[in-house]
Structures are given as structure tokens and as C-alpha cells.
Amino acid sequence: MKKTSIILLTYNNLDDTALCVESIRSNTPADSYELIVVDNHSTDGTPDWIQEQTDIRFIRNESNRGFPAGCNQGIQTAQEGNDILLLNNDTMVMPNWLQNLQRCLYSREDVGAVGPVTNCCSNDQQIQIDRSKESSLLSFARKFNRAKPNYERKIKLVGFCLLIRRTVVQKIGLLDERFYPGNYEDDDYSFRIQRAGYQLLLSKNTFIYHKGSASFGKDPKAYQTALEVNAKKFEGKWGFNATYSTFVRYDILSFMQPKQNSPLRVLEVGCACGATLLKIKEQFPNAEIYGIECNAASAAIASRFADIQSVDIEQVQLDYDTQTFDYILFADVLEHLRDPERALRNVRQYLKTGGAVLASIPNIMHYSVLSGLLNGNFTYQDAGILDRTHLRFFTLAEIIRLFAVCGYTLPVIQSKQLPRSSQSNEWVDRLVAVSGEEKRQQFETYQYLLKAQMGPQTSEKGAAFG
């Protein structure tokens, strides 16, 4: 394996930095890495402490240049030919961490970057551990990091710990400094790596500890502002929302129960960047995955691992063979269509006998919408039930009616609810007082998840609701 340049960015939090550095020394072969620390004008004694360390290459900034720019300084300083590892200073690495990540990085020629799992992360790189037993983390990690290689392809990796092949850095360049002071630079880099023809892998047999939000968390308001600003920058650059377009719909996937090792074909309408399709492929290796996505930028990402058509399902005739798919997914899609009934009728021909449409649909009868109406408001928002891009609205009765007239039976409908405050519960109680106790669950339901199968036209009583 190549030698690795570990780049650590610091901005105060000396105690965290010292723990991180000591963990690197203790758990990494001395001849396998160099450590570069870039300090963004810390005022808590961090620069003085770093300068006392004889095994650290130190870059000291006279102002806070932000995370992307600081990392770029480290990359530019790294020894020529070394692979690059970006590491947050609020982490503690564990035994075998770098060796495992290197094996993952070089497991295939087309792997561009890899990351580990952790206890604190914003996506499914996070695993559950007992936080009350953090003193036993080392014992846990020794066992965990000895497990057999277990790699999963990802659409994006979080930059708290990211090992990047040197040839990838040479090909795609440095982090984009427009994402100052931080956030979304790792999303951007993930997509740039894929656009260059490489894969991202999660090393599921590599654990490191991550405290989380050590710098940004000290000023939550500023952190939230930076998130929102950089989210808009990302969308302006790439043409899609990074969070919405890379979200895995585990709730929809829970309906999929194919026979073990049997062939499986899945079509997702509105697949965005394909995160759910990629998870299906990971869970069911024999699956053939297909997608329809009208956003060309999102479709370009998904097309790197799935059969994708970048079309508007309401504007074209699909060219799949009849009875092709075991499952067709509409995850928060039907409410965006001009004629959802026509779309559901159209896709029936592509379902295999015994196949199913899996869908999620927001509930316009949710207490938040009705309370707003009672106060004279029906205000469109950037997301949620009143998303400004929604063209259709549904209650439970209208969902049942829609699928019935399209020739489907609904063996399963599930209610998805959100946490409620005491004030919200009061609103639900008032609505129940007017409409009856049997409507309570409908007022509490934010979204319906359903499984629809082909059958004769049915009455709207043909569903099991739970």
C-alpha cells in the first residue's frame, strides 16, 4: 500500500486534537503515514502545543480560512505520491483502522475514496454503540476492526474520515472552497469522484470514534445558517438538492420480501441520484435495478450503477417489456404528477404477476394542515405536505379510491407519524371532537406507506390499515 498523508484541520478544541493525535500514534504503523496539521487561527494554545510535537508537519493560518481551504493546504503540502486522508480533529482512530481502509481502497481498480463507520454521523455510516460504555471503545474496536472485509458502494461519503486515492486527487483537483466555512464540500467531492469514473466504498469492518460538531456545534445558529447557505450553493452547482436526492427510503424497502437468492427486477419512478436503488442492490445482490428520473443531473449520477431513463413519465411511452418488474416504487412521487391515475394505470402492464407497487404519499388531512386552514392559512413551503412542487393532495380515502379505480388492491397501508408536542395533541383532540374518534389516526398521520398489487377494481374498503 502507498504511504498516507493524514491531514488534520484544527480550530481550537485542543483537548480533542491531543486525543486524536495520540490515537493516530498508538494505532497506526509509524512508517505508514505522515501527519499534517493545518490550524485555522486557534486561540486556545493549540498552535503552541502542535509546535512542540516533533512528528507533525504544521501549517499555521493567521485567519480562519474554513474547512475546504485548510484541507487544500494540507493536500498541497503532502508528500508526492501519498494517498490523502482527511480526518476531523474530534475523532479517535482505532486499531487496524488505516490498514482496513487501505485494503478497501485498493480492493478494486475503480475505487476512488473510502470511509469508515462511526458512532456519530449524518448518514448511514453511523452504527449504534452503547454511549455509556465509551471507556470500552478500544475493546469494541479491536474486535470490530478484525472482521472480514465488508464493503458497500455509496453515493456519498461524509468527510469526517475520508481516504482518497492520490491519482483521484490529481485527476479531479482540490476541494471546492466556495463551501466556506464547511459542509457540502464532501458531498461535492463525492459526486466529482463518481463523475470521474470512480466508486465510493464504505468499509463496514472499520470503526473510528467521532465526537461530532466539536467546532460548528458551539454556535448552532451559525452552523444552521452555513448549512442552508451551502445547500443552496450545492444545488446551484449540481442542479439537485444533496439531501433529498440521496436519501435512502428504508421505510419503502421494508415492504420488499423477495425469495432468497431469486432474480429480482425493481423500477423506481423518481429515483433521484439512485440511493434507494443502490441500497436495494446491496441488500439483494441478484437484483436488477432500473430508474426513471426527470432531473438529468440526478439521473447522470444514478446511471453509473443502474439502468436509468432521464424522462418525464407523463410525457413518454416507456419501452420496457410487459411483466418485467417485481416492484415499482413511487416514493413521494404521485403528488408531483399532473395525472397520477394515468401513471398508475400505465405501469400496471410492467408488473409481473404477483408484483407490487410500493408508494409513499403525504396526508393532507394531517392536523398541521387542518390547524393552518382553521387559522386561514394554506401556505406552500420548500418541503413537507405543502411542498410548493406538489400538484395533487390526498387523504386516506382518496388514496384507496385512486388505487382501486386503477385496478389495484391494497393489502397493506401503514401510517407514518411524526413526534408531536402537547399543543399538537390538543389540536388533534379538538379535531377528533368534531369528526369522531375513528378519525384520530388520520389526523395524526403525516404520510401513508402502501403496497398495491394488481387485481380487479375494488371498493375503497379493500385495504388493511395499520
C-alpha positions, 0 to 999 in steps of 0.5 A: 500500500502507498504511504498516507498523508493524514491531514488534520484541520484544527480550530481550537478544541485542543483537548480533542486534537491531543486525543486524536493525535495520540490515537493516530500514534498508538494505532497506526504503523509509524512508517505508514503515514505522515501527519499534517496539521493545518490550524485555522487561527486557534486561540486556545494554545493549540498552535503552541502545543502542535509546535512542540510535537516533533512528528507533525508537519504544521501549517499555521493560518493567521485567519480562519480560512474554513474547512475546504481551504485548510484541507487544500493546504494540507493536500498541497503540502503532502508528500508526492505520491501519498494517498490523502486522508482527511480526518476531523480533529474530534475523532479517535482512530482505532486499531487496524483502522488505516490498514482496513481502509487501505485494503478497501481502497485498493480492493478494486481498480475503480475505487476512488475514496473510502470511509469508515463507520462511526458512532456519530454521523449524518448518514448511514455510516453511523452504527449504534454503540452503547454511549455509556460504555465509551471507556470500552471503545478500544475493546469494541474496536479491536474486535470490530476492526478484525472482521472480514472485509465488508464493503458497500458502494455509496453515493456519498461519503461524509468527510469526517474520515475520508481516504482518497486515492492520490491519482483521484486527487490529481485527476479531479483537483482540490476541494471546492472552497466556495463551501466556506466555512464547511459542509457540502464540500464532501458531498461535492467531492463525492459526486466529482469522484463518481463523475470521474469514473470512480466508486465510493466504498464504505468499509463496514469492518472499520470503526473510528470514534467521532465526537461530532460538531466539536467546532460548528456545534458551539454556535448552532445558529451559525452552523444552521445558517452555513448549512442552508447557505451551502445547500443552496450553493450545492444545488446551484452547482449540481442542479439537485438538492444533496439531501433529498436526492440521496436519501435512502427510503428504508421505510419503502424497502421494508415492504420488499420480501423477495425469495432468497437468492431469486432474480429480482427486477425493481423500477423506481419512478423518481429515483433521484441520484439512485440511493434507494436503488443502490441500497436495494442492490446491496441488500439483494445482490441478484437484483436488477435495478432500473430508474426513471428520473426527470432531473438529468443531473440526478439521473447522470449520477444514478446511471453509473450503477443502474439502468436509468431513463432521464424522462418525464413519465407523463410525457413518454411511452416507456419501452420496457417489456410487459411483466418485467418488474417485481416492484415499482416504487413511487416514493413521494412521487404521485403528488408531483404528477399532473395525472397520477391515475394515468401513471398508475394505470400505465405501469400496471402492464410492467408488473409481473404477476404477483408484483407490487407497487410500493408508494409513499404519499403525504396526508393532507388531512394531517392536523398541521394542515387542518390547524393552518386552514382553521387559522386561514392559512394554506401556505406552500413551503420548500418541503413537507405536505405543502411542498410548493412542487406538489400538484395533487393532495390526498387523504386516506380515502382518496388514496384507496379510491385512486388505487382501486379505480386503477385496478389495484388492491391494497393489502397493506397501508401503514401510517407514518407519524411524526413526534408531536408536542402537547399543543399538537395533541390538543389540536388533534383532540379538538379535531377528533371532537368534531369528526369522531374518534375513528378519525384520530389516526388520520389526523395524526398521520403525516404520510401513508406507506402502501403496497398495491398489487394488481387485481380487479377494481375494488371498493375503497374498503379493500385495504388493511390499515395499520 
